[in-house]
Amino acid sequence: MTTNAEIDLRRNESVARALAYSSTFVAARARGGEVWDVEGNRYIDFGGGIGCQNVGHGHPKVISAIEKQAQAFTHTCFQISPYENYVQLAERLNNLAPGGFHKKSLFFSAGGEAVENAVKIARFFTQRPGLITFTNGYHGRSYMGMGLSARMNPFKVGFRPFPTEIFRIPFPDKYHKITLDDTKHAFGTLFGSDIEPTQIAAAFFEPVQGEGGYNVAEPEFIEYLRELCDEHGIVMVADEIQSAYGRTGKMFAMEHYGVAPDLTCVGKSMGGGLPLSGIVGRATIIDSIPPGGLGGTFGGNPVACAAALAILDVISEEDLLDKGLRMGTQIDTLFREMTDKNPWDCIGDIRGLGCMNAIELVSNPESREPAGELTSEIVKIALSKGLVLVTAGPARNVIRILAPLSSSTEIINEGMNILESSISEAVAQS
Ligand SMILES: Cc1ncc(COP(=O)(O)O)c(C=O)c1O
């Protein structure tokens, strides 16, 4: 039998060390909300490949759609020989995305590529250079992605120079004591001292910040941003790469706010693990770019589009939006119960939207000092007990839950029990 340790040694020798990894096991197969390693050990998956498995690993309907498309053809390049499932996916996404206006879509491979292209579209449409982004935002690893993203270490350290004309504004966040007034004040300062609003092409934001720590936008902030964008002709771009596809109990997190962005970036669970991302939004903005202005070899690969169509079917046939909401409530309740019954004072905040649930760990609830080391200890202990967890937040002191929406109540309970005992052990050791 090949062991985890053997492959890990080979990985050390052959794979770039820049790829940090959080698990010590090597995946062999996965189904629903569970993963097994090459030694046959089972893990409950609360990470879902960082939010790519909302319908669960290896859903039979998705696998069958992938197999069928792979038998037909795997790649022609949509710009050379188009295929119908790309068009079908665009039609369905246009209908599902918020906004009663005429929409169009186009597809790429990684989420970061969707963000890059949203910048291109907004700049072309407005013929303006400026981009607004927010503290704790995350938009990918490309140069534009780094420029728009807030996390310095290790995402940005040593990679300068970044693209210019990007302006960062505080994201209102009650727990971290940043108010909407702070945000409004920062916009005022920006427009008075650095760039006039008529030179801003787009404002990029996440309705629920993913990598930044599951900070949920307040409705008043989203409404304010919409008004600001309308007033100055700024393209409002919702980055829903992590928050869409049922993660918050709605297809798009923006549906909670009743506000339609001009463009929405999607990715992750859209392709269920196959590389697929996209932009959906106002046809008038997207179609400002003439033929040939956007594209790429692999974008909207037919096998990935087949998976994406099957995923949309599964979400509606299995009622995964409602199921996700129920799962979110279950997780939130369990977090509150375990915090009440245990003698810990390390859970600073329990937050989320739908089943984008998270806890923030602190060294002292009053000072709210982040407890990054304790969090990484909890993740390590949980892994040794068979639970995969993913952290978030600038100090990596947030545990975010990205379990497939299709996970059974029993699996969620089992995972949450492991998490509870892992927190207890880590606290006892600290
Ligand atoms: C909100 C958001 N935007 C963009 C990205 C980048 O996507 P990708 O890693 O597929 O390039 C991510 C990935 O975590 C994300 O969460």
The ligand as an SDF file (V2000), in Angstrom:
LIG
                    3D

 16 16  0  0  0  0  0  0  0  0999 V2000
  -14.2640   35.7490   -3.4490 C   0  0  0  0  0  0  0  0  0  0  0  0
  -13.1950   35.0980   -4.2670 C   0  0  0  0  0  0  0  0  0  0  0  0
  -12.7680   35.6820   -5.4010 N   0  0  0  0  0  0  0  0  0  0  0  0
  -11.8240   35.1400   -6.1760 C   0  0  0  0  0  0  0  0  0  0  0  0
  -11.2220   33.9410   -5.8310 C   0  0  0  0  0  0  0  0  0  0  0  0
  -10.1590   33.3550   -6.7160 C   0  0  0  0  0  0  0  0  0  0  0  0
  -10.6420   32.2020   -7.3220 O   0  0  0  0  0  0  0  0  0  0  0  0
   -9.6040   31.1280   -7.9220 P   0  0  0  0  0  0  0  0  0  0  0  0
   -8.8060   30.6180   -6.7640 O   0  0  0  0  0  0  0  0  0  0  0  0
  -10.4760   30.0820   -8.5500 O   0  0  0  0  0  0  0  0  0  0  0  0
   -8.7710   31.8650   -8.9220 O   0  0  0  0  0  0  0  0  0  0  0  0
  -11.6210   33.3040   -4.6550 C   0  0  0  0  0  0  0  0  0  0  0  0
  -10.9680   32.0590   -4.2250 C   0  0  0  0  0  0  0  0  0  0  0  0
  -10.9480   31.6760   -3.0830 O   0  0  0  0  0  0  0  0  0  0  0  0
  -12.6270   33.8860   -3.8540 C   0  0  0  0  0  0  0  0  0  0  0  0
  -13.0450   33.3170   -2.7130 O   0  0  0  0  0  0  0  0  0  0  0  0
  1  2  1  0
  2  3  1  0
  2 15  2  0
  3  4  2  0
  4  5  1  0
  5  6  1  0
  5 12  2  0
  6  7  1  0
  7  8  1  0
  8  9  2  0
  8 10  1  0
  8 11  1  0
 12 13  1  0
 12 15  1  0
 13 14  2  0
 15 16  1  0
M  END
$$$$
